[in-house]
Amino acid sequence: MSVSEIWSDIHHDIETDFSGSIRKVINVEAVKTSLDNILRTRYGSRVMLPEFGCGLQDMLFSLMGDKLGSRMVKEVQEAIQRWDDRIRIVAIDVYQLPDQNHVEISVRFSVYGGYEDVFETTVTI
C-alpha cells in the first residue's frame, strides 16, 4: 500500500535539497526524527515547553548495569507514549557500551495509518 505524504519534518542536517529548499523528511523518516528529538532533548531545555523530552541525559553518569538499563527503557517508553501518538512501540533495547562511553537505544515500532511494517531507529547518547 502506498501512503501519501502525511507527516514531514526538517532533516537534522539542515541542508538544502536540489531545488535550494531546506531538505525535509517525510512519513516514517519524520517519525524517526521525532523520536530522535524526544530522546535527545533534556527536560527543561525547551523554554516554551519545559516538560518536553526524556530524562536520558540525566542518567548518563550513573553506574551502568541492569538497573540502569531498565530505568532507561521505562523512561524512553514513557516519553514516547507522551509525545508521539503516531506509533506503537514493539520493543526498546538498551546497549550499554562503557568502553566507548555511550549508550545505544534501539526502538522498534509500527506506525498507525496505513503502514504494516515494523521500523527501527537507534539513538546514541
HELIX and SHEET records of a PDB file:
HELIX    1   1 VAL A   28  ARG A   40  1                                  13    
HELIX    2   2 GLY A   55  MET A   59  5                                   5    
HELIX    3   3 ASP A   66  TRP A   83  1                                  18    
HELIX    4   4 PRO A   98  GLN A  100  5                                   3    
SHEET    1   A 2 SER A   8  ILE A  10  0                                        
SHEET    2   A 2 LYS A  24  ILE A  26 -1                                        
SHEET    1   B 3 ILE A  87  LEU A  97  0                                        
SHEET    2   B 3 HIS A 102  VAL A 111 -1                                        
SHEET    3   B 3 VAL A 118  THR A 124 -1                                        
END                                                                             
